[in-house]
Amino acid sequence: MKVTAQGAVASNSSAPEPTPVPLLDLARQNGALEEEISAAIGEVCRSGQFVLGPPVRELEATVADYCGVKHAIGCASGSDSLLLALMALEVGPGDEVILPSFTFFATASAVWRLGAKIVFVDVDPDTYNIDAEQVATAVTSETKAIIPVHLFGQCADMEAICRIAAEHSIAVVEDAAQAIGAEHAGKRAGSMGDIGCFSFYPTKNLGAMGDGGMLTTNDDALADKLQLLRGHGMRPRYYHQEVGINSRLDSIQAAVINVKMPYLDQWSDARSENARRYTRLLTEAGLAEHIGLPGDAFAEGRDAGRHVWNQYTIRVPGGRRDELRSYLQSQQIGSEIYYPVPLHQQECFSSLADQADRLAETDRAAAEVLALPIFPELTAEEQQRVVDAIGKFYASAATDQAA
Ligand SMILES: *Cc1c(COP(=O)(O)O)cnc(C)c1O
């Protein structure tokens, strides 16, 4: 059915079809760069250097410079970057690692895989980032590392976390998978801890056309070890100094990201503008009474930071989150729940379920959060449609109650 600009009702139908608003539309970004990306991939094909080739070295240099660190080391995924970081820090059985339960699975699986103990701490209900005060109380003599996650594109309270870590000689591994370019107190994500971990999964702010990851560090010895570990601990060829893994970055993925890298800041700015627009539109529509808007620590003057808005996450209280999501779906508006099941509730981590007592904010967040479309190419009209739909949802609820 063709809908006119006025949304006029065609004679053969009672209501106009709503125009879909996708949660994420990668085609808009990749389409605009298609020629550049094809050329870059073609060059890799002709070079025959498919693994850790020149585009990987180029990307490592660019990311190191962008993040303000001495070294960047490419690897196969964000998940592997976390595993490699902990391997380089020699985390193993008997060690404890402090991390949030409200995060993507990979943050915890890396710890588990190495036989160390996962110690979950709760999140700050405004930012969904790890609560530094609770990190301090969770430290024991066995604590080997802390993994703050810069969730949804906003840095955790790194000043406080690094202070606690320094006091107890604990390593800090930043899970910056969602936060490339984010800043805290003038420093970039990935430059504040001992090692920073990044992902180039397609839905991240800087996405490849497949999997990819990157590690950052200012420590020469750690950089060397990470390089060794990502390639089977082999140096020179067929002489193995350590038991490493195979986790190298493909030249083709690096070539794609090299094309995108110059646009990263303008994309982050566009996300930020979209976030501001949502907050304004939702507030003007009176919806801030019903839903919680994402806390931007910078806007609230709590720190000098830069939020890069990998997600715009609202809070839907009163047990109505899933209902709102279904309504948006019926209006062809995409949304997503990051994350519906906190990690301490996962079947594979059932032995950690006894940590639930101190994770009340994590459980509440998992029940209430809903991410709205926020990608850089999203239009103001599309955002208006999302806000109108949320408004209709609450208006009809009010009518139901009155009836
Ligand atoms: C995406 C993500 C990862 C894992 O990255 P992959 O490249 O998908 O392996 C780890 N941690 C967080 C917080 C993420 O969002």
The ligand as an SDF file (V2000), in Angstrom:
LIG
                    3D

 15 15  0  0  0  0  0  0  0  0999 V2000
   29.9050   -6.5980   22.2340 C   0  0  0  0  0  0  0  0  0  0  0  0
   30.4730   -6.6740   23.5880 C   0  0  0  0  0  0  0  0  0  0  0  0
   31.4990   -7.5790   23.9090 C   0  0  0  0  0  0  0  0  0  0  0  0
   31.9860   -8.6470   22.9710 C   0  0  0  0  0  0  0  0  0  0  0  0
   32.4200   -8.2100   21.7390 O   0  0  0  0  0  0  0  0  0  0  0  0
   32.3890   -9.2250   20.4810 P   0  0  0  0  0  0  0  0  0  0  0  0
   33.2150   -8.4990   19.4740 O   0  0  0  0  0  0  0  0  0  0  0  0
   30.9760   -9.3690   20.0860 O   0  0  0  0  0  0  0  0  0  0  0  0
   33.0140  -10.4850   20.9080 O   0  0  0  0  0  0  0  0  0  0  0  0
   32.0090   -7.5390   25.1890 C   0  0  0  0  0  0  0  0  0  0  0  0
   31.5460   -6.7000   26.1100 N   0  0  0  0  0  0  0  0  0  0  0  0
   30.5460   -5.8280   25.8490 C   0  0  0  0  0  0  0  0  0  0  0  0
   30.0800   -4.9090   26.9160 C   0  0  0  0  0  0  0  0  0  0  0  0
   29.9660   -5.7960   24.5820 C   0  0  0  0  0  0  0  0  0  0  0  0
   28.9530   -4.9540   24.3290 O   0  0  0  0  0  0  0  0  0  0  0  0
  1  2  1  0
  2  3  1  0
  2 14  2  0
  3  4  1  0
  3 10  2  0
  4  5  1  0
  5  6  1  0
  6  7  2  0
  6  8  1  0
  6  9  1  0
 10 11  1  0
 11 12  2  0
 12 13  1  0
 12 14  1  0
 14 15  1  0
M  END
$$$$
